[in-house]
Amino acid sequence: MITIRQDDLSSAASRALLALHLAGMHAHSPPGHVFALGESGLRSPEVTVWTAWIGDAAAGICALKELGDGDGELKSMRTHPAYLRRGVAATLLEQVIGEARRRGLKRLSLETGSGAAFEPALVLYRRRGFVDGAAFGDYVKSAFNQFLHLAL
């Protein structure tokens, strides 16, 4: 059973999962193309973090960043490798979408990379209704990154 908890990143398990996420982003992205938030960025007032737990294990992490004007951004989506294909990412994604709707946001967006390492997440996002679109916020389109949006 997956339990979702709002997280302040005070636990060693949450911080380890975040470190795994950041290492993966750097391993699969060209230099200068990693926009994942570190611990301090995820502790910003406009960001809410959730972790998915299976028993005592942190199985996944994600965050919602409020951008203003009715827009939100999905950040830091990662499933621990030991819990892949068990519904962790889908459960976290539904948490973020549901919270964005509760907050009255009109659109949820995300920036991600290209290549094999990003394909499973892209399949999940597109299956949930996210569509390709233009850069948003401070992002600049490159040959590596891509942007997806979900109207809420």
Steps between C-alpha positions, in 0.01 A plus 500: 500500500627847406463781752551860389633753753575867469872519569734763644810304395608456862531121477813327380287283268347803325834672461657179362221469242551863400876439465424198278273719287760774459774249416276346234421838347870585475589155362244521218511870409759712322687755712288807563171321434408382849224709653413268788465673834731409783403488864500878550291557187246241608469675836388826335158626613349455152598130491321206662674162511344156541658162545346162434568237763472125480537383857799685643662562161489825305388366163452826310508876515337790313424867548263772388638849445248782473604738224227762537217599265335159542799299384684222681803291419565135573850464646728228635302198382697183578426141594765306689630222270392232750136610457469549124181379328306481824284809448715739702543766231135483392387540861730798553389658173135472606591662833654801324216533248239475775675758716545736204125480436420555869715813490311626197789479257407503133803331349770259614823498301831320507842516340690181435774361284519278195636151459447151634533596867205739469267282289321314784403829665392650169272201436343550844448875448350460154276215613368735770418771243808719492572634152814642343519877503708811519762592756358669809631709788872565469571191291655529156435233237803295397562186297501301826209620706129477440192648663167342578178660626176381652193725502325467833 
